[in-house]
Amino acid sequence: MRICFILNPTSGTNRTQDVPALLTRYATAAGATFEVRLTQHAGHAEALAWQAAQQGFRVVVAVGGDGTVNEVARGLLGTEAALGIVPRGSGNGLARHLRLPLDLPGAVARACAPTFQRIDVGRINGRPFFCTAGLGFDAHVSKMFAQAGTRGLKTYVKISLREYRRYRPTPVQITLNGEQLLDTHCYVLAFANAAQYGNNAYIAPQANIQDGLLDVCLIDQLPFTRALRVGVGLALGTLATSGAAVYHTSRHILVQSAAPLGFHVDGDYVTDATRFEVELTPLALEVAN
Ligand SMILES: Nc1ncnc2c1ncn2[C@@H]1O[C@H](COP(=O)(O)OP(=O)(O)OP(=O)(O)O)[C@@H](O)[C@H]1O
């Protein structure tokens, strides 16, 4: 079995580590036949992953954060290769959901001796996501986060608190499965394939990544007391029973917004739109875990 590691050299906080050398050391120790390839720019991992799959690599491993995982996974859709993950980001949502090792030696060892399973794949306005996508406040925060000079959890919390004071919900119409119509407001509307955003922040604790359904989490308003309950619910995995959010499950969701709303895929801000089509393709990606 041949394994291709695709490394985003800009990911992770520890820049002093020689990651290619460590990958080589741990993969050699595991007796693997492998190659390490480095991305040269944002978006490059998708093309590298697709190319590796065409070259017959059985497992293509994203070495980076959720952005790199999204790119590699996108490149593997419709191919014969499985996605592996060596997590090096701050959130690592999909790796945590799949209960993959978070340390470098452990994750490399797992990627070299995996079991295989298939997972569902979401799409929002045509963009694939594997963990979560969403509209509203969380997307707005990802946009601000991308523009901030620094990264990490501290910056994220700081931006969230600052923007919370300014952000207002937008009127939206949500259609679930072509039937159920909700006339409501969007503070946060999250589409969860996996249970968490990353960092063990559980937006949809019940989400099952193989059930052919997205868990749709709606927070229509966020006054201060509810914000506290949402914060505690995210951290403890109790949001679904806290009463602070409403949940639905659906395979196909349409959202019409009264004003442009930002959306994110797997934590990365994409753009603003007023119409959103969200779909799920059951078991469309093989993962190595
Ligand atoms: N060689 C590169 N140079 C610049 N940017 C890159 C390169 N390779 C990948 N990227 C971009 O870097 C972005 C961030 O990467 P990624 O999410 O993997 O790491 P991270 O930001 O450290 O993780 P996290 O988001 O969990 O904190 C990705 O969106 C990707 O497109």
The ligand as an SDF file (V2000), in Angstrom:
LIG
                    3D

 31 33  0  0  0  0  0  0  0  0999 V2000
    2.1670   26.5660    0.8340 N   0  0  0  0  0  0  0  0  0  0  0  0
    1.1800   27.3500    1.2480 C   0  0  0  0  0  0  0  0  0  0  0  0
    1.3580   28.6760    1.3870 N   0  0  0  0  0  0  0  0  0  0  0  0
    0.3710   29.4720    1.8480 C   0  0  0  0  0  0  0  0  0  0  0  0
   -0.8500   29.0260    2.2200 N   0  0  0  0  0  0  0  0  0  0  0  0
   -1.0740   27.7140    2.1090 C   0  0  0  0  0  0  0  0  0  0  0  0
   -0.0830   26.8120    1.6210 C   0  0  0  0  0  0  0  0  0  0  0  0
   -0.5990   25.5590    1.6360 N   0  0  0  0  0  0  0  0  0  0  0  0
   -1.8550   25.6850    2.0860 C   0  0  0  0  0  0  0  0  0  0  0  0
   -2.1590   26.9660    2.3780 N   0  0  0  0  0  0  0  0  0  0  0  0
   -3.4180   27.5120    2.9390 C   0  0  0  0  0  0  0  0  0  0  0  0
   -3.2830   27.6740    4.3380 O   0  0  0  0  0  0  0  0  0  0  0  0
   -4.6010   27.7130    4.8840 C   0  0  0  0  0  0  0  0  0  0  0  0
   -4.5980   27.3210    6.3510 C   0  0  0  0  0  0  0  0  0  0  0  0
   -4.1760   26.0250    6.4490 O   0  0  0  0  0  0  0  0  0  0  0  0
   -4.6920   24.9810    7.5310 P   0  0  0  0  0  0  0  0  0  0  0  0
   -6.1240   25.1790    7.8410 O   0  0  0  0  0  0  0  0  0  0  0  0
   -4.2760   23.6620    7.0690 O   0  0  0  0  0  0  0  0  0  0  0  0
   -3.7740   25.3020    8.7830 O   0  0  0  0  0  0  0  0  0  0  0  0
   -3.9850   26.1830   10.0790 P   0  0  0  0  0  0  0  0  0  0  0  0
   -4.4930   27.5240    9.6760 O   0  0  0  0  0  0  0  0  0  0  0  0
   -2.7180   26.1300   10.8590 O   0  0  0  0  0  0  0  0  0  0  0  0
   -5.0840   25.3480   10.8410 O   0  0  0  0  0  0  0  0  0  0  0  0
   -6.3230   25.8820   11.6660 P   0  0  0  0  0  0  0  0  0  0  0  0
   -7.2560   26.5190   10.6690 O   0  0  0  0  0  0  0  0  0  0  0  0
   -6.9270   24.6480   12.2660 O   0  0  0  0  0  0  0  0  0  0  0  0
   -5.7600   26.8190   12.6780 O   0  0  0  0  0  0  0  0  0  0  0  0
   -5.4220   26.7870    4.0120 C   0  0  0  0  0  0  0  0  0  0  0  0
   -6.6590   27.3750    3.7120 O   0  0  0  0  0  0  0  0  0  0  0  0
   -4.5710   26.5720    2.7610 C   0  0  0  0  0  0  0  0  0  0  0  0
   -5.2660   26.9100    1.5740 O   0  0  0  0  0  0  0  0  0  0  0  0
  1  2  1  0
  2  3  1  0
  2  7  2  0
  3  4  2  0
  4  5  1  0
  5  6  2  0
  6  7  1  0
  6 10  1  0
  7  8  1  0
  8  9  2  0
  9 10  1  0
 10 11  1  0
 11 12  1  0
 11 30  1  0
 12 13  1  0
 13 14  1  0
 13 28  1  0
 14 15  1  0
 15 16  1  0
 16 17  2  0
 16 18  1  0
 16 19  1  0
 19 20  1  0
 20 21  2  0
 20 22  1  0
 20 23  1  0
 23 24  1  0
 24 25  2  0
 24 26  1  0
 24 27  1  0
 28 29  1  0
 28 30  1  0
 30 31  1  0
M  END
$$$$
